[in-house]
Amino acid sequence: MSLYVSSSMTKHHAGGVLSAVTELLAAWRFRYRTRHELALWSERDLHDLGLSRSDIAAEIDKPFWRA
C-alpha cells in the first residue's frame, strides 16, 4: 500500500511558517534595536522620563530573543 500526498495538501502550511519566522525575526530585530538605542540615551533623557540608568539596566542586558 502506498500513500500519495498531493502538494496542495502540504503547501498551505508553508506560508504560515514563513510568515511566523519573518514575524519572529522582525520582533527580535526590533528588541535589539530599541534596547541598543535605550542604552545610548543620556542621563538627562532618562531623567525626563523619570528613569535612572539602574532602572533600565535589566532591560538593556536582556538578549534580543527574550521579551
RAVENCOR-V201046 format. One record per backbone hydrogen bond with DSSP energy under -1.0 kcal/mol. NH is the residue of the N-H (numbers start at 1). CO is the residue of the C=O. If there is no record, write none. Layout:
nh=[NH | NH]
co=[CO | CO]
This chain:
nh=[9 | 11 | 13 | 17 | 18 | 19 | 20 | 21 | 22 | 23 | 24 | 25 | 26 | 27 | 28 | 29 | 30 | 31 | 32 | 33 | 34 | 35 | 36 | 37 | 38 | 39 | 46 | 47 | 48 | 50 | 51 | 56 | 60 | 61 | 66]
co=[6 | 7 | 10 | 13 | 14 | 15 | 16 | 17 | 18 | 19 | 20 | 21 | 22 | 23 | 24 | 25 | 26 | 27 | 28 | 29 | 30 | 31 | 32 | 33 | 34 | 35 | 42 | 43 | 44 | 47 | 46 | 52 | 56 | 57 | 63]
